[in-house]
Amino acid sequence: MTTSSQAPIKVLMVCLGNICRSPTAEAVLRAQVQAAGLGALIEVDSAGTSDWHIGEAPDSRSIQAATTRLYDLSTQRSRQVKTLDFEEFDYILAMDRQNLSDLQDNCPVADQQKIELLLNYGNTGWTDVPDPFNAGKDGFELVLDLVEVACNAFLAHLITKHNLPNQQHPHV
């Protein structure tokens, strides 16, 4: 059980390059956590399994799509998953099965249970959050649709599992 006197629950969102899906998921979950009044109890970050975009801002199309739904990605910068992340984070949520597999291949045995697919939460009918990089505007909107549902369900899971205050979360 987590209380306000304990360390915050740490959640890491992971995709390939950390410029589209995982920054979007980070911003969505962070906004939902803040709206629920749980910002002191849950920390959210994101990273990529590749080193392709280290230090870069999220894709401008991700920023634009997120901004229309009042999510702010402007301060985020891409980083690669590091070994210490497996120890430091309580939950590591992959955007798709390939990144899940890459994470599992690099994760110490003791921390394997922390890794799962984001879309295990919510009832989206999808297994993977599709990479919108080569898609049009609709691809970025689909990412937001899927991520909003999954993050909402994941937050409800955290509230229940860790006995967090839930009076401000409408779906619990």
GIJO-V150006 format. One record per residue. N is the residue number from 0. PHI is phi in radians with two decimals (NA if undefined). Layout:
n = [N N]
phi = [PHI PHI]
//
This chain:
n = [0 1 2 3 4 5 6 7 8 9 10 11 12 13 14 15 16 17 18 19 20 21 22 23 24 25 26 27 28 29 30 31 32 33 34 35 36 37 38 39 40 41 42 43 44 45 46 47 48 49 50 51 52 53 54 55 56 57 58 59 60 61 62 63 64 65 66 67 68 69 70 71 72 73 74 75 76 77 78 79 80 81 82 83 84 85 86 87 88 89 90 91 92 93 94 95 96 97 98 99 100 101 102 103 104 105 106 107 108 109 110 111 112 113 114 115 116 117 118 119 120 121 122 123 124 125 126 127 128 129 130 131 132 133 134 135 136 137 138 139 140 141 142 143 144 145 146 147 148 149 150 151 152 153 154 155 156 157 158 159 160 161 162 163 164 165 166 167 168 169 170 171]
phi = [NA -1.87 -2.17 -1.14 -1.50 -1.68 -1.06 -1.12 -1.28 -1.94 -2.10 -2.05 -1.64 -2.35 -2.31 -1.30 -1.82 1.07 -2.23 -2.19 -1.25 -1.20 -1.12 -1.10 -1.09 -1.03 -1.13 -1.14 -1.12 -1.03 -1.11 -1.16 -1.10 -1.11 -1.10 -1.48 1.28 -1.97 -1.02 -1.40 -1.87 -2.34 -1.92 -2.23 -2.47 -2.54 -2.78 -2.07 -1.38 -1.79 -1.83 -1.11 -2.18 -0.89 1.50 -1.46 -1.25 -1.03 -0.91 -1.02 -1.24 -1.16 -1.06 -1.11 -1.08 -1.14 -1.07 -1.13 -1.87 1.20 -1.83 -1.91 -1.88 -1.11 -1.63 -1.32 -2.35 -1.14 -2.50 -1.64 -1.01 -2.04 -0.95 -1.10 -1.00 -1.11 -1.45 -1.30 -1.64 -1.49 -2.36 -2.18 -1.90 -1.47 -1.42 -2.67 -1.16 -1.15 -1.20 -1.04 -1.08 -1.07 -1.11 -1.08 -1.15 -1.83 -1.59 -1.03 -0.94 -1.11 -1.95 -0.98 -1.18 -1.38 -1.71 -2.79 -1.41 -0.99 -1.35 -1.18 -1.82 1.44 -2.06 -1.57 1.44 -1.96 -1.72 -1.93 -1.38 -1.17 -1.26 -1.54 -0.92 -1.77 -1.74 -1.45 -0.94 -1.06 -1.10 -1.27 -1.18 -1.08 -0.98 -1.07 -1.00 -1.16 -1.17 -1.06 -1.13 -1.15 -1.14 -1.06 -1.19 -1.12 -1.08 -1.05 -1.07 -1.08 -1.04 -1.23 -1.11 -1.81 0.94 -1.50 -1.06 -2.19 -1.13 -1.77 -1.79 -1.21 -1.86 -1.96]
//
